[in-house]
Amino acid sequence: MTKDELVLDHAAVQAIVLQALETLNDERDADEKLDVGPGTRLFGADAELDSLALVSVIVDVEEAVSTASGRSISLTDDRAMSQEVSPFTDVQTLTSYILSLPELA
């Protein structure tokens, strides 16, 4: 591990996901802003994001986690798509999924 790489624990990964949502909020009109928190729905019933916004968040999270860990990750591979529960359901499930990736072990 180089000095630029961080240990990615739950708090650090969740902060990356929340920051990606805040960045998305910065691009939205005041009446379209998301209520950002650990329970923010990303995908599925009651999701607060449309598909384009979800893709934007996923790309931002992949880049930030890859930069922070020094390892390339993909959140849209077969492993993610084959999960019984979508890793994109909400901030908590996405955080947990990222932490389960072997690339970060």
N, C-alpha and C positions, 0 to 999 in steps of 0.2 A: 504494500500500500504506500503510495506516495503521499507527501505532505498535503497535496491538493485534494486527495480523496477523503471523503467523510465516512464515518460509520453511520449507516442508515438504519436508525431504529424507528419504531412506530411514530414517534413525534416528528422526526425529520421527514419521513415519507408523507405523513399526513399534511405537514406544512407545505410540501411541494404540491400536493394535490389542491389544497386550499388556495395556494398562490396562483395556480393555473386558473382556478375559478374566478379569483379576484381580477386577474388579467382579462378574462372574458368580460367580467362586469365593467371594466374600464372602457370597453368598446361598445357597451349597450347604453341605450337611453335610460333615463332615471326610472321610468315606469316599467322597464324590462329587466332591471337588476335582479340577480338571484339572491336569495337569503343563504349565504355561504356558511356552512358548518359541517360537522362530521356526518350528519344525517341527510345532507343535500342529495336528492335523488338525481341520478345521472342518466338512467336508462330504465325502460319498462314503464309500468303503470305509474302515473303521477310524476313522471320524469320532468325535471325543470329545464332540460336541454333538448333542442332538436338535434337531428343527426349531424348536421354540419358543426354545431357548437360542440357536440361530443367528440367528434374527430379532432377538432382544434385543441380541446383539453387533453385528449390522449397524446397527441403529438407533443404538446408542451410538457406533459408529465414525463414522457419517454426521454425527451432531451434533457430535462432537469435531473432525472434520476441517473441517466447515463453519465452526465457530466459530474454529478456529485459522487458517484460510485467508481468512476473510471472504467466502467464496464457497459457495453452496449446491451440494451434490453429492447424487447418488442412486446407490446401489450396486446397486439392483434394477431398473434400467431395461432396455430391449431390448438395449442395447450389452453389458451385463454378461451377460445370459442367452444371447446369441449367441456368446460366446467359445468357442473350440474346447476349451480347458481351463477349467473353472470357476474364477472368481476367488476362490471360497470354499473351495478345496481345503485350504489351510493358511494359516498366518500369512504366510509368505513370498509366496505367490501373491496374497493379498489386498493386501499392502503394495505389491507391484509393480503390481497393477492400479490401485490408487488413484493411484499416482505417474504412471500413463499417462493419467489423465483430462485431457481438454483444459481443463476448468475450472481445473485447478491449474497449467497450463503458464505 
